[in-house]
Amino acid sequence: MKRTKAEPQKCSNVKRVLIVDDNPVIRKAVAAAFLSDGFAVCGEAENGRDAIDLAKKLIPDLIILDLSMPVMNGLQAAPELRKIAPTIPTILFTMFGNELVFDQAPKIGIDLVLSKTESLDSVVQKAHKLMGD
């Protein structure tokens, strides 16, 4: 299980994000974008199974979830994450968004599907909007 050195923030106004992607370069880039916007990265996971374990422990304010990962993919992990954290916004961040994914996403607890071709600044802004900020 991969984790960042960042620990959960004690300050209640800091939003905590859990980043789930099997590619460490993408995880670090997403983490940097959210950190530069004032978020705290409470954890990182490289697959859906690790994400579920971390979500149980950390209860993040936002989950960024990849679609295609080993062990457990994003579509498999999303319903389990929704059971653990029914009100936490979840963004599926994927290169493989197709009509089936967009149709299935809301049914399994994904609030928003974004393409990895989208700028990370845009992803952060859409996360704020999703969280009601």
Phi and psi in degrees as GROMACS dihedral restraints (atoms count N, CA, C in turn):
[ dihedral_restraints ]
;  ai    aj    ak    al  type     phi  dphi    fc
    3     4     5     6     1   -93.7    20    10
    4     5     6     7     1   137.9    20    10
    6     7     8     9     1  -137.9    20    10
    7     8     9    10     1   156.4    20    10
    9    10    11    12     1   -85.9    20    10
   10    11    12    13     1   169.9    20    10
   12    13    14    15     1   -77.7    20    10
   13    14    15    16     1   -17.2    20    10
   15    16    17    18     1   -68.5    20    10
   16    17    18    19     1   130.7    20    10
   18    19    20    21     1   -96.4    20    10
   19    20    21    22     1   156.0    20    10
   21    22    23    24     1   -55.8    20    10
   22    23    24    25     1   137.1    20    10
   24    25    26    27     1   -77.5    20    10
   25    26    27    28     1   143.0    20    10
   27    28    29    30     1   -82.4    20    10
   28    29    30    31     1   -22.5    20    10
   30    31    32    33     1   -71.5    20    10
   31    32    33    34     1   125.8    20    10
   33    34    35    36     1   -69.9    20    10
   34    35    36    37     1   -20.5    20    10
   36    37    38    39     1   -87.1    20    10
   37    38    39    40     1    -2.7    20    10
   39    40    41    42     1   -89.3    20    10
   40    41    42    43     1   124.2    20    10
   42    43    44    45     1   -82.4    20    10
   43    44    45    46     1   135.5    20    10
   45    46    47    48     1  -108.7    20    10
   46    47    48    49     1   130.7    20    10
   48    49    50    51     1  -116.5    20    10
   49    50    51    52     1   139.7    20    10
   51    52    53    54     1  -105.8    20    10
   52    53    54    55     1   124.2    20    10
   54    55    56    57     1  -109.7    20    10
   55    56    57    58     1   125.0    20    10
   57    58    59    60     1  -124.1    20    10
   58    59    60    61     1   110.5    20    10
   60    61    62    63     1  -160.5    20    10
   61    62    63    64     1   140.7    20    10
   63    64    65    66     1   -77.5    20    10
   64    65    66    67     1   -12.9    20    10
   66    67    68    69     1   -95.5    20    10
   67    68    69    70     1   114.1    20    10
   69    70    71    72     1   -63.7    20    10
   70    71    72    73     1   -29.8    20    10
   72    73    74    75     1   -66.0    20    10
   73    74    75    76     1   -43.5    20    10
   75    76    77    78     1   -66.5    20    10
   76    77    78    79     1   -43.0    20    10
   78    79    80    81     1   -56.4    20    10
   79    80    81    82     1   -46.2    20    10
   81    82    83    84     1   -65.7    20    10
   82    83    84    85     1   -39.7    20    10
   84    85    86    87     1   -65.6    20    10
   85    86    87    88     1   -44.0    20    10
   87    88    89    90     1   -64.7    20    10
   88    89    90    91     1   -43.3    20    10
   90    91    92    93     1   -59.7    20    10
   91    92    93    94     1   -45.0    20    10
   93    94    95    96     1   -61.5    20    10
   94    95    96    97     1   -40.8    20    10
   96    97    98    99     1   -63.4    20    10
   97    98    99   100     1   -43.7    20    10
   99   100   101   102     1   -72.4    20    10
  100   101   102   103     1   -39.1    20    10
  102   103   104   105     1   -61.4    20    10
  103   104   105   106     1   -41.3    20    10
  105   106   107   108     1   -68.0    20    10
  106   107   108   109     1   -15.8    20    10
  108   109   110   111     1  -100.3    20    10
  109   110   111   112     1     7.6    20    10
  111   112   113   114     1    97.8    20    10
  112   113   114   115     1    -0.6    20    10
  114   115   116   117     1   -75.2    20    10
  115   116   117   118     1   160.5    20    10
  117   118   119   120     1  -108.3    20    10
  118   119   120   121     1   136.2    20    10
  120   121   122   123     1   -90.6    20    10
  121   122   123   124     1   107.1    20    10
  123   124   125   126     1   -83.1    20    10
  124   125   126   127     1   -18.2    20    10
  126   127   128   129     1  -175.6    20    10
  127   128   129   130     1   162.2    20    10
  129   130   131   132     1  -133.5    20    10
  130   131   132   133     1   143.9    20    10
  132   133   134   135     1  -136.7    20    10
  133   134   135   136     1   150.6    20    10
  135   136   137   138     1  -102.1    20    10
  136   137   138   139     1     0.5    20    10
  138   139   140   141     1  -159.3    20    10
  139   140   141   142     1   168.8    20    10
  141   142   143   144     1   -63.8    20    10
  142   143   144   145     1   -35.6    20    10
  144   145   146   147     1   -62.4    20    10
  145   146   147   148     1   -47.1    20    10
  147   148   149   150     1   -64.3    20    10
  148   149   150   151     1   -35.5    20    10
  150   151   152   153     1   -61.6    20    10
  151   152   153   154     1   -42.0    20    10
  153   154   155   156     1   -63.2    20    10
  154   155   156   157     1   -44.8    20    10
  156   157   158   159     1   -60.4    20    10
  157   158   159   160     1   -44.8    20    10
  159   160   161   162     1   -68.4    20    10
  160   161   162   163     1   -40.7    20    10
  162   163   164   165     1   -60.8    20    10
  163   164   165   166     1   -37.2    20    10
  165   166   167   168     1   -62.4    20    10
  166   167   168   169     1   -39.3    20    10
  168   169   170   171     1   -81.0    20    10
  169   170   171   172     1   -38.4    20    10
  171   172   173   174     1  -100.7    20    10
  172   173   174   175     1   -25.0    20    10
  174   175   176   177     1    42.0    20    10
  175   176   177   178     1    73.1    20    10
  177   178   179   180     1   -70.7    20    10
  178   179   180   181     1   169.6    20    10
  180   181   182   183     1   -90.6    20    10
  181   182   183   184     1   -15.7    20    10
  183   184   185   186     1  -155.6    20    10
  184   185   186   187     1   142.7    20    10
  186   187   188   189     1  -123.9    20    10
  187   188   189   190     1   127.3    20    10
  189   190   191   192     1  -105.5    20    10
  190   191   192   193     1   119.5    20    10
  192   193   194   195     1  -126.4    20    10
  193   194   195   196     1   125.2    20    10
  195   196   197   198     1   -76.2    20    10
  196   197   198   199     1   156.4    20    10
  198   199   200   201     1   -84.8    20    10
  199   200   201   202     1   -55.4    20    10
  201   202   203   204     1   -96.9    20    10
  202   203   204   205     1   106.3    20    10
  204   205   206   207     1  -144.2    20    10
  205   206   207   208     1   154.9    20    10
  207   208   209   210     1   -73.5    20    10
  208   209   210   211     1   170.5    20    10
  210   211   212   213     1    69.7    20    10
  211   212   213   214     1   -63.1    20    10
  213   214   215   216     1  -149.8    20    10
  214   215   216   217     1   122.1    20    10
  216   217   218   219     1   -82.3    20    10
  217   218   219   220     1   176.1    20    10
  219   220   221   222     1   -63.3    20    10
  220   221   222   223     1   -36.5    20    10
  222   223   224   225     1   -70.1    20    10
  223   224   225   226     1   -29.6    20    10
  225   226   227   228     1   -77.2    20    10
  226   227   228   229     1   -37.0    20    10
  228   229   230   231     1   -77.1    20    10
  229   230   231   232     1   -32.8    20    10
  231   232   233   234     1   -54.3    20    10
  232   233   234   235     1   -47.5    20    10
  234   235   236   237     1   -63.9    20    10
  235   236   237   238     1   -34.5    20    10
  237   238   239   240     1   -69.2    20    10
  238   239   240   241     1   -41.6    20    10
  240   241   242   243     1   -62.9    20    10
  241   242   243   244     1   -37.9    20    10
  243   244   245   246     1   -64.9    20    10
  244   245   246   247     1   -35.9    20    10
  246   247   248   249     1   -65.1    20    10
  247   248   249   250     1   -40.7    20    10
  249   250   251   252     1   -70.3    20    10
  250   251   252   253     1   -42.9    20    10
  252   253   254   255     1  -133.9    20    10
  253   254   255   256     1    78.6    20    10
  255   256   257   258     1   -63.2    20    10
  256   257   258   259     1   -22.4    20    10
  258   259   260   261     1  -109.4    20    10
  259   260   261   262     1    -0.3    20    10
  261   262   263   264     1   -79.7    20    10
  262   263   264   265     1   123.9    20    10
  264   265   266   267     1   -61.4    20    10
  265   266   267   268     1   137.1    20    10
  267   268   269   270     1  -125.6    20    10
  268   269   270   271     1   126.5    20    10
  270   271   272   273     1  -110.1    20    10
  271   272   273   274     1   123.9    20    10
  273   274   275   276     1   -86.6    20    10
  274   275   276   277     1   116.9    20    10
  276   277   278   279     1  -112.8    20    10
  277   278   279   280     1   106.1    20    10
  279   280   281   282     1  -142.8    20    10
  280   281   282   283     1   155.0    20    10
  282   283   284   285     1   -88.8    20    10
  283   284   285   286     1   -13.2    20    10
  285   286   287   288     1  -114.4    20    10
  286   287   288   289     1    34.8    20    10
  288   289   290   291     1   -72.1    20    10
  289   290   291   292     1   120.0    20    10
  291   292   293   294     1  -129.8    20    10
  292   293   294   295     1  -179.3    20    10
  294   295   296   297     1   -58.8    20    10
  295   296   297   298     1   -39.3    20    10
  297   298   299   300     1   -62.1    20    10
  298   299   300   301     1   -44.1    20    10
  300   301   302   303     1   -63.4    20    10
  301   302   303   304     1   -46.1    20    10
  303   304   305   306     1   -62.9    20    10
  304   305   306   307     1   -35.2    20    10
  306   307   308   309     1   -73.3    20    10
  307   308   309   310     1   -41.7    20    10
  309   310   311   312     1   -76.9    20    10
  310   311   312   313     1   -31.7    20    10
  312   313   314   315     1   -50.3    20    10
  313   314   315   316     1   -54.2    20    10
  315   316   317   318     1   -63.7    20    10
  316   317   318   319     1   -27.5    20    10
  318   319   320   321     1   -71.9    20    10
  319   320   321   322     1   -21.6    20    10
  321   322   323   324     1  -112.0    20    10
  322   323   324   325     1    10.0    20    10
  324   325   326   327     1   101.4    20    10
  325   326   327   328     1    11.9    20    10
  327   328   329   330     1   -93.4    20    10
  328   329   330   331     1   128.1    20    10
  330   331   332   333     1   -85.6    20    10
  331   332   333   334     1   -28.8    20    10
  333   334   335   336     1  -154.8    20    10
  334   335   336   337     1   138.1    20    10
  336   337   338   339     1  -111.8    20    10
  337   338   339   340     1   124.3    20    10
  339   340   341   342     1  -125.7    20    10
  340   341   342   343     1   146.4    20    10
  342   343   344   345     1   -84.3    20    10
  343   344   345   346     1   144.4    20    10
  345   346   347   348     1   -69.6    20    10
  346   347   348   349     1    -6.7    20    10
  348   349   350   351     1   -81.8    20    10
  349   350   351   352     1   -12.4    20    10
  351   352   353   354     1   -74.2    20    10
  352   353   354   355     1   147.0    20    10
  354   355   356   357     1   -65.2    20    10
  355   356   357   358     1   147.2    20    10
  357   358   359   360     1   -66.1    20    10
  358   359   360   361     1   -31.0    20    10
  360   361   362   363     1   -60.4    20    10
  361   362   363   364     1   -41.2    20    10
  363   364   365   366     1   -66.1    20    10
  364   365   366   367     1   -39.3    20    10
  366   367   368   369     1   -61.0    20    10
  367   368   369   370     1   -45.2    20    10
  369   370   371   372     1   -62.8    20    10
  370   371   372   373     1   -43.9    20    10
  372   373   374   375     1   -64.0    20    10
  373   374   375   376     1   -40.1    20    10
  375   376   377   378     1   -68.3    20    10
  376   377   378   379     1   -32.3    20    10
  378   379   380   381     1   -64.1    20    10
  379   380   381   382     1   -44.2    20    10
  381   382   383   384     1   -58.0    20    10
  382   383   384   385     1   -45.5    20    10
  384   385   386   387     1   -62.7    20    10
  385   386   387   388     1   -43.6    20    10
  387   388   389   390     1   -61.9    20    10
  388   389   390   391     1   -34.4    20    10
  390   391   392   393     1   -85.5    20    10
  391   392   393   394     1    -2.6    20    10
  393   394   395   396     1    79.8    20    10
  394   395   396   397     1    20.7    20    10
